[in-house]
Amino acid sequence: MPTKTSRRAAVAASSTPDTAPAAPAVKRDRTHYLYIAVIVAVALGIAVGLIWPDAGVELKPLGTGFVNIIKMMISPIIFCTIVLGIGSVRKAAKVGAVGGIALGYFTVMSLVALSIGLVVGNILHPGDGLHLTDAIKASGHDQVTEALPPVDFVLSIIPKTFVAAFTGEQVLQTLLVALLAGFALQGMGSAGQPILRGVEHIQRLVFRILAMVMWAAPVGAFGAMAAVTGSAGVDALKKLAILMVGFYITCFLFVFIVLGALLRIVSGLNIFTLFKYLGREFLLILSTSSSESALPRLIAKMEHLGVSKPVVGITVPTGYSFNLDGTMIYMTMASLFIADAMGTPMPVGEQIPLLLFLLLASKGAAGVTGAGLATLAGGLQAHKPALVDGMGLIVGIDRFMSEARALTNFAGNAVATVLIGTWTKEIDRARVDQVLAGHLPFDEKTLLDEHEAHGDAEGDAVEVLPEQGGEKELAKA
């Protein structure tokens, strides 16, 4: 006599079609609606700023609030990324080699960017014909901040307490604590594995929070664009359009000719293909005028692309402090603009020392909000105080120029990560080709490769990101 179980099996078999069962439906990625909303919000913000300028200025806290939320996530993301990257590497010398190559590259590219800005500034002479007023002079002096001497700058990297690195605004403090923690876990060997798994879970939590926060991007973009359009106005922009257009063109040529050629020669990649992969990050920066808003996503996307975690963890955070190509171009062009506007153009003999001074000053302002304008003011105050009076000329359009600064800084760090990964052989080229071809899409919901995770909810080890070629090479060392 057939049992109940056999009868159920027979019924199920008779009701099952001959065809194979359909694969489970994949949840539709709705995040593309988010970035359409950002574009609409930017357009509405510009319209509000032009039609109701006073109301537009009042909306500034919306943009400031969104950027501050993103900045809140930067320290834990940098900490988790660096600790996981270094903690899984057996030889500390490998990490030091990556850092040394990164700093050398950043210094060379900063000099290249400064030189390009110098050449273009001498060709355009955009400041000719402008006149200073007492109000402009006062506005310029308001921008001057105390520049830290080299020794004080180095000491400022050390946080007062271990926890203070996560509560301050100095990204370099978080970087220092993360490096120490990573090397400590590296030295602990197998005893440090439970801690590394714990950091992995924290990283997953932080990226999940970031994915949730990104849905506020349209609100932040609307407020930021309405405020800047309302405060600057059309007339002020017309007077300084030459400087703005020249700066944007210079940044464009630097990114697509200098960086594009480097990327093609060293890595064999097309810069347009890479930027298409990072398109949403560029849109986010354009709407918030802050490259920091895309820093967490750049870390996640570079790891997903196939660059090893140690390289990403060291190159991206350090690059955000020391590889500011857009800021370099801005400072040289703005310096020449101010000198011409004041009727005291600088000969080449004065320009080169100022260039070198700004190179050092920019490193001292690493991680400071609005560092471009503040560093320029501080540099002029120390090198040629008479030019500080002209700082007020560019305050009105600095917010619009910061768009190009932020986009260029981000592009420079994205390219630098791929280049350094190639030079150190810490990049999985097969995966890069698959990702850029669209065969391995980035998970916009979690910012992590959750489909690669292993284990269960009961505490088994979870591997957040797939093991990549670079990490295998480091493990063999």
C-alpha positions in Angstrom: 0.0 0.0 0.0 1.5 3.3 -1.0 2.4 5.7 1.8 1.3 9.3 2.0 4.8 10.4 1.0 4.8 8.3 -2.1 1.3 9.5 -3.1 2.5 13.2 -2.7 5.6 12.4 -4.8 3.4 10.9 -7.5 1.0 13.8 -7.5 4.0 16.2 -7.7 5.5 14.2 -10.6 2.3 14.1 -12.5 1.8 17.9 -12.1 5.4 18.8 -13.1 5.8 19.7 -16.8 8.5 18.1 -18.8 10.4 21.3 -19.2 13.0 22.3 -16.7 11.9 24.6 -13.9 12.3 28.3 -14.7 15.2 30.1 -13.0 14.2 32.3 -10.1 13.3 35.8 -11.2 16.1 38.3 -10.7 15.1 41.3 -8.8 15.1 44.4 -11.0 17.8 46.9 -10.3 15.9 50.1 -9.6 18.9 52.2 -8.8 19.0 53.7 -12.3 15.9 55.7 -11.3 17.9 57.2 -8.6 20.4 58.8 -11.0 17.7 59.9 -13.3 16.2 61.7 -10.3 19.6 63.3 -9.6 19.7 64.7 -13.1 16.2 66.1 -12.8 17.1 67.5 -9.3 20.1 69.3 -10.7 18.1 70.9 -13.5 15.4 72.0 -11.0 18.0 73.4 -8.6 19.5 75.6 -11.3 16.0 76.8 -12.3 15.1 77.7 -8.7 18.4 79.5 -8.2 17.9 81.6 -11.3 14.2 82.4 -10.8 14.2 82.8 -7.0 17.8 83.4 -6.0 17.1 84.2 -2.4 15.1 81.0 -1.9 17.8 79.1 -3.7 20.4 80.3 -1.2 18.2 79.2 1.7 18.3 75.6 0.3 22.0 75.2 0.8 21.7 73.1 4.0 20.1 70.3 1.9 23.3 69.9 -0.1 25.6 70.4 2.9 23.6 67.8 4.9 23.9 65.1 2.2 27.6 65.6 1.7 28.1 65.5 5.5 26.2 62.1 5.6 28.6 60.7 3.0 31.6 62.0 4.8 30.3 60.3 7.9 30.8 57.0 6.1 34.3 57.6 4.8 36.3 56.8 7.9 34.7 53.4 8.7 34.9 52.4 5.0 38.6 53.4 4.7 39.4 51.6 8.0 37.7 48.3 6.9 39.1 48.4 3.4 42.7 48.9 4.5 42.5 46.4 7.5 41.1 43.7 5.3 43.6 44.4 2.5 46.7 44.4 4.6 45.6 41.9 7.2 45.4 39.2 4.5 48.9 39.9 3.1 51.8 37.9 4.5 54.7 40.3 3.7 54.6 43.9 4.9 57.2 44.8 2.3 54.6 44.3 -0.4 52.3 46.9 1.1 55.3 49.3 1.5 56.1 48.9 -2.2 52.6 49.8 -3.2 52.6 52.9 -1.0 56.0 54.0 -2.3 55.0 53.6 -5.9 51.7 55.5 -5.2 53.4 58.5 -3.5 56.0 58.7 -6.3 53.3 58.7 -9.0 51.2 61.3 -7.1 54.2 63.7 -6.8 55.0 63.4 -10.6 51.4 63.9 -11.6 50.9 66.9 -9.3 53.9 68.5 -11.0 52.5 67.7 -14.5 49.1 69.2 -13.5 50.7 72.3 -12.1 52.8 72.8 -15.2 49.8 72.4 -17.5 47.9 75.0 -15.6 50.9 77.3 -15.7 51.1 77.0 -19.5 47.4 77.6 -20.2 47.3 80.5 -17.7 50.1 82.2 -19.6 48.4 81.7 -22.9 44.9 83.0 -21.9 45.7 85.8 -19.4 42.1 85.8 -18.3 42.5 88.3 -15.5 43.4 91.3 -17.8 41.0 94.2 -17.5 39.4 93.4 -14.1 39.5 95.9 -11.2 39.6 95.5 -7.5 37.2 97.1 -5.0 37.5 97.3 -1.2 34.8 94.7 -0.8 36.7 92.3 -3.1 39.9 92.9 -1.1 38.1 92.1 2.2 36.6 89.0 0.7 40.0 87.8 -0.4 41.6 88.2 3.1 38.7 86.3 4.6 39.9 83.2 2.8 43.4 83.2 4.4 43.9 80.4 6.9 46.9 79.4 8.8 49.0 76.9 6.8 50.5 74.2 8.9 54.4 73.9 8.9 55.6 70.5 7.6 56.4 69.2 11.1 53.0 70.3 12.5 51.3 68.7 9.5 53.0 65.4 10.2 52.1 65.6 13.9 48.5 66.4 13.0 48.2 63.0 11.3 48.5 61.3 14.7 45.1 61.2 16.4 44.8 62.1 20.1 43.2 58.7 20.8 42.5 55.6 18.8 38.8 56.4 18.5 39.5 60.1 17.7 40.6 59.0 14.2 37.0 58.1 13.4 35.4 61.2 14.8 37.6 63.9 13.3 37.8 65.2 9.7 41.4 64.1 9.0 41.3 61.2 6.6 45.0 60.7 7.1 44.4 59.9 10.8 42.0 57.1 9.8 44.6 55.9 7.3 47.3 55.7 10.0 45.1 53.8 12.5 44.0 51.4 9.7 47.6 50.7 8.7 48.6 50.0 12.2 45.6 47.7 12.8 46.2 45.9 9.4 49.9 45.2 10.1 49.1 44.1 13.7 46.5 41.6 12.3 49.0 40.5 9.7 51.5 39.7 12.4 48.9 37.7 14.5 48.5 35.2 11.7 45.7 32.7 12.2 44.9 34.2 15.6 43.8 37.4 13.8 41.3 35.6 11.5 38.3 36.0 13.7 38.9 39.7 13.9 39.3 40.0 10.2 35.9 38.2 9.8 34.4 40.6 12.2 35.8 43.6 10.1 34.3 41.9 7.0 30.8 42.0 8.6 31.3 45.6 9.7 32.2 46.5 6.1 29.1 44.8 4.8 27.0 46.8 7.3 28.7 50.1 6.4 28.2 49.6 2.6 24.6 48.7 3.2 24.0 51.9 5.1 25.8 53.8 2.3 23.5 52.2 -0.3 20.5 53.4 1.7 21.9 56.9 2.1 22.4 57.3 -1.6 18.6 57.6 -2.1 18.9 61.1 -0.6 21.2 62.2 -3.4 18.5 64.0 -5.5 17.5 66.1 -2.4 21.2 67.0 -1.8 21.8 67.8 -5.5 18.7 70.0 -5.7 19.8 72.0 -2.6 23.4 72.4 -3.7 22.7 73.6 -7.2 19.9 76.0 -6.1 22.2 77.6 -3.6 25.2 78.1 -5.8 23.1 79.3 -8.7 21.2 81.7 -6.5 24.3 83.1 -4.8 26.5 83.6 -7.9 23.9 84.7 -10.4 24.3 85.0 -14.1 26.1 88.4 -14.3 28.9 87.4 -12.0 29.4 84.3 -14.2 29.6 86.2 -17.4 32.5 88.4 -16.1 34.6 85.4 -15.2 33.5 83.0 -18.0 37.0 83.1 -19.7 38.7 81.7 -16.6 36.0 79.1 -16.0 36.0 77.9 -19.6 39.8 77.9 -19.8 39.9 75.9 -16.6 37.3 73.3 -17.7 39.1 72.9 -21.1 42.4 72.4 -19.3 41.0 69.8 -17.0 39.4 68.0 -20.0 42.6 67.9 -21.9 44.6 66.7 -18.9 42.2 63.9 -18.2 41.6 62.6 -21.7 45.1 63.2 -23.2 47.6 62.9 -20.3 45.7 60.4 -18.1 44.1 58.7 -21.1 47.5 58.1 -22.8 49.0 56.7 -19.5 46.1 54.4 -19.0 46.3 53.1 -22.6 50.1 52.7 -22.6 50.5 51.1 -19.1 47.2 49.1 -18.7 46.0 48.8 -22.3 42.6 50.2 -21.3 40.4 52.8 -22.9 39.7 55.7 -20.6 36.2 56.2 -22.0 35.4 52.6 -21.1 36.6 53.1 -17.6 34.7 56.3 -17.1 31.5 54.7 -18.5 31.9 52.1 -15.7 32.2 55.0 -13.2 29.5 57.1 -14.8 27.2 57.2 -11.7 30.1 58.4 -9.5 30.8 61.3 -11.9 27.2 62.3 -11.8 27.2 62.2 -8.1 30.3 64.4 -7.9 28.8 66.8 -10.5 25.6 67.2 -8.4 27.4 67.6 -5.0 30.6 69.3 -6.2 32.6 67.1 -3.9 34.8 64.2 -4.9 34.5 62.9 -1.3 30.9 62.0 -2.0 32.1 59.2 -4.4 35.1 58.0 -2.4 33.3 55.0 -0.8 31.9 54.0 -4.1 35.3 54.3 -5.8 36.7 51.9 -3.3 33.9 49.4 -3.9 34.0 49.7 -7.7 37.8 49.4 -8.0 37.8 46.2 -5.9 34.9 44.9 -8.0 36.8 45.8 -11.2 39.7 43.4 -10.2 42.3 45.6 -8.4 43.4 43.8 -5.3 42.2 45.1 -1.9 45.7 46.1 -0.6 46.2 48.3 -3.7 42.7 49.9 -3.5 43.0 50.3 0.3 46.3 52.2 0.1 46.0 54.1 -3.3 42.4 55.5 -3.0 42.5 57.1 0.5 46.1 58.3 0.0 45.2 59.7 -3.5 42.3 61.7 -2.0 44.9 63.5 0.1 47.9 63.7 -2.2 46.7 63.2 -5.8 44.6 66.3 -6.4 45.3 66.9 -10.1 42.3 69.2 -10.5 43.3 71.3 -7.5 46.8 71.7 -8.9 45.6 73.0 -12.2 43.2 75.3 -10.4 45.8 76.8 -8.1 48.2 77.8 -10.9 45.6 79.2 -13.2 43.9 81.1 -10.3 47.3 82.5 -9.2 48.1 83.9 -12.7 44.5 85.2 -13.0 44.8 87.1 -9.7 48.2 88.5 -10.6 47.0 89.7 -14.0 43.8 91.2 -12.5 45.9 93.2 -10.1 48.0 94.6 -12.9 51.1 92.8 -11.5 51.7 89.9 -13.9 54.3 87.5 -12.6 57.4 86.7 -14.7 58.3 83.0 -15.2 61.0 83.4 -12.6 58.4 84.1 -9.9 55.9 81.6 -11.3 58.0 78.5 -10.8 58.8 79.0 -7.1 55.1 79.7 -6.5 54.3 76.5 -8.3 56.6 74.5 -6.1 55.4 76.2 -3.0 51.7 75.4 -3.9 52.7 71.8 -4.5 53.9 71.5 -0.9 51.1 73.7 0.5 48.4 71.5 -1.1 49.7 68.4 0.7 49.5 70.3 4.0 45.8 71.0 3.4 45.0 67.3 2.6 41.6 66.3 3.8 40.4 69.9 4.6 37.0 70.8 3.3 37.3 73.5 0.6 41.0 72.9 0.5 41.4 74.4 -3.0 40.4 77.9 -2.1 41.9 77.9 1.4 45.2 76.4 0.2 45.5 79.0 -2.6 44.9 81.8 -0.1 47.3 80.5 2.4 50.0 79.9 -0.3 49.7 83.4 -1.7 49.8 84.9 1.8 53.1 83.1 2.5 54.7 83.4 -0.9 53.4 86.8 -2.2 51.0 88.5 0.3 50.2 91.3 -2.2 48.1 88.9 -4.3 45.8 88.0 -1.4 43.8 91.1 -2.2 42.7 89.5 -5.4 41.4 86.3 -3.9 37.9 87.9 -3.7 37.7 87.9 -7.5 37.4 84.1 -7.7 35.3 83.5 -4.5 32.1 84.1 -6.5 32.8 81.4 -9.1 34.9 79.0 -6.9 31.8 76.8 -6.4 31.4 76.3 -10.1 35.1 75.7 -10.6 35.1 73.2 -7.8 32.9 71.0 -10.1 35.8 70.6 -12.5 38.3 70.3 -9.6 36.3 67.4 -8.0 35.7 65.6 -11.3 39.4 65.8 -12.3 40.6 64.7 -8.8 38.3 61.7 -9.0 39.3 60.8 -12.5 43.0 61.1 -11.5 42.5 58.7 -8.5 40.5 56.2 -10.5 43.2 56.0 -13.2 46.0 56.0 -10.6 44.4 52.9 -8.9 44.4 51.0 -12.2 48.0 52.1 -13.1 49.4 51.2 -9.7 47.6 47.9 -9.8 49.2 47.2 -13.2 52.7 48.2 -12.1 52.5 46.0 -9.0 50.8 43.1 -10.8 47.9 43.4 -8.3 45.1 43.4 -10.9 43.1 40.6 -12.5 43.0 41.6 -16.2 40.6 38.9 -17.1 38.1 40.2 -14.6 38.7 43.8 -15.7 37.7 42.9 -19.2 34.6 41.1 -18.0 33.5 44.0 -15.7 34.1 46.7 -18.3 32.3 44.6 -20.9 29.3 44.5 -18.6 29.4 40.7 -18.0 30.0 41.2 -14.2 27.7 44.0 -13.2 28.3 46.0 -10.0 25.8 45.4 -7.2 24.3 48.8 -6.7 22.1 47.6 -3.8 24.9 46.5 -1.5 28.1 47.9 -3.2 29.6 44.5 -2.5 29.7 41.2 -4.4 27.2 39.4 -2.2 26.7 36.6 -4.7 30.3 35.6 -4.0 29.7 35.3 -0.2 30.0 31.9 1.5 28.8 30.6 4.7 25.5 31.1 6.5 23.8 33.3 9.1 25.0 31.2 12.0 28.5 32.6 12.0 30.4 30.7 9.3 33.3 32.6 7.7 32.1 35.0 5.0 34.3 36.1 2.2 32.9 39.5 1.2 34.9 39.9 -2.0 36.2 37.4 -4.5 39.8 36.5 -4.2 41.6 38.3 -7.0 44.8 37.8 -8.9 46.8 40.4 -7.0 45.9 38.9 -3.6 46.9 35.5 -4.7 50.3 36.8 -5.7 50.7 38.5 -2.3 49.8 35.3 -0.5 52.5 33.5 -2.4 55.2 36.0 -1.4 
